[in-house]
Amino acid sequence: MDYDPLAKFGRMLVKYDRFTEEELLEIENSAKAELKTAHKAALSAPDPDPESIYDFVIPEAYRSEKYPEGLHNEEGEKKKLITGLNETLKAEFRYNPDTFIWGQDMANKDKGGIFNVSKGLQQEFGKKRVFNAPIAEDFIMGTANGMSRYNDKIRVVVEGAEFADYFWPAMEQYVDTSHDYWRSNGKFSPNIVIRLASGGYIGGGMYHSQNIEGSLAAIPGVRIVYPSFADDAAGLLRTAIRSRD
């Protein structure tokens, strides 16, 4: 019991005068009473209608007012796909101050990730909104889910892995996140965008060139988008960030 995290946390709260022991006991008793009430309600609730299995699978996607059909812009300045992603991220960070991004090497000096997608983001938006994560893909996904629960305005973009091949350790968190909207009957939506780099010109062999979207797309409750051009990349990223779920 001495090393139980919950008990240790309680002792720290008392030690640093955040709470008294009496206040913590009151919180604990209140939580137990709430749980007991919820338990009784769950046991007495009727079984759900099997037809409801398809309810709340995924929220409606954001629709652009300017380009409602996702039309290509055939005119204008030619840009690289990376530039389209970088400029769109910056635009969305300006649009919504509750937008965050983290992942592996997202904020290392002047470089932004392996492919420079997040270049300049931390300099403009600060360390509280743009920061590095440990090399732990399950941690990256699980933290994004937890943080997005704070309020519905939050949008989290994660570099789920430097290369898509490395995403496999995050699959448990990915699956868990995918059906949170469904199992809460639409009350909670984890508003997360996962960016992964795969395929393309790299030819790096194992763990640098696998295309894993087939496995990811088999999970209900997620959208998979795969841009071919810079305007695809910009439009799909903007739609993904502004959409719920």
URWO-V142390 format. One record per helix or strand of 2 or more residues. SS is the DSSP state (a for helix, b for strand). FROM is the first residue (numbers start at 1). TO is the last residue. If there is no record, write none. Layout:
ss:from:to
SS:FROM:TO
SS:FROM:TO
This chain:
ss:from:to
a:5:15
a:21:44
a:50:54
a:81:95
b:99:103
a:121:125
b:130:132
a:137:148
b:155:159
a:164:178
a:180:183
b:192:195
a:213:217
a:230:242
